[in-house]
């Protein structure tokens, strides 16, 4: 059964565009949270945070909620950390980029081609370089084609510029509000299995843990698979790795909610759990006629 009383304020919305973002699906996601989520003092863990629509909406309703977020995309994790620690400096650097480069398309291509490569040791870089990289990634994200986040195998951001009449700017009030809200949020950039392993979960601690998984979706067809969100992609093998981790969490007593595609693979993998079909908007597609609502699954073990 799903929750009947749903409260979604939605003021702390995502501050950047992310493929598969859940802002438009928040009411459905809140319906499927555990009924005692806000009363049982769960630790909320999101290993594929992206734009963090659900995490932010939870923080909006419960500022004391313990939250851990992670994204294997190093640029996204760096952006979250920079928003947390240096929001004003980020906005100042964004303003500098706009003033320094005059032509919109040339500005975009120059910033894109010079966006630093980040590796797993990116936290050892100088603070100023990390801040500048996060700001430049935010600029690209705001001004790319349809909010696309795409990297080639060499780790270079290669999404094309969008067709905007004016440069797309940040929302100052939103950035400051998000920064204030996430001060106690733990932010990582690891593989999802490493995030789970580092928690050192026991059967006692598992009862207070709630995981929300929003991975790159299993493809609906051979031609629909998109793996450029990170350098390494997310393969069918990774879908099986995720299922193995979820089975472990279920066995040890943690609660989870998973979003994934309405595909035969997902339906077969998670047949022992509760599968709820919902309609979700698709806003990123090269053909405008193919944008609209599409079926997907919300899967839970409660």
Secondary structure as GFF3:
##gff-version 3
##sequence-region A 1 302
A	DSSP	three_ten_helix	23	25	.	.	.	ID=ss1
A	DSSP	alpha_helix	26	31	.	.	.	ID=ss2
A	DSSP	beta_strand	43	46	.	.	.	ID=ss3
A	DSSP	alpha_helix	53	61	.	.	.	ID=ss4
A	DSSP	beta_strand	66	70	.	.	.	ID=ss5
A	DSSP	alpha_helix	74	85	.	.	.	ID=ss6
A	DSSP	alpha_helix	87	100	.	.	.	ID=ss7
A	DSSP	alpha_helix	104	113	.	.	.	ID=ss8
A	DSSP	three_ten_helix	122	124	.	.	.	ID=ss9
A	DSSP	alpha_helix	127	143	.	.	.	ID=ss10
A	DSSP	three_ten_helix	145	147	.	.	.	ID=ss11
A	DSSP	alpha_helix	172	181	.	.	.	ID=ss12
A	DSSP	beta_strand	186	188	.	.	.	ID=ss13
A	DSSP	alpha_helix	192	198	.	.	.	ID=ss14
A	DSSP	alpha_helix	203	206	.	.	.	ID=ss15
A	DSSP	beta_strand	209	213	.	.	.	ID=ss16
A	DSSP	alpha_helix	236	252	.	.	.	ID=ss17
A	DSSP	beta_strand	255	261	.	.	.	ID=ss18
A	DSSP	alpha_helix	264	269	.	.	.	ID=ss19
A	DSSP	beta_strand	274	282	.	.	.	ID=ss20
A	DSSP	three_ten_helix	288	290	.	.	.	ID=ss21
A	DSSP	beta_strand	292	300	.	.	.	ID=ss22
###
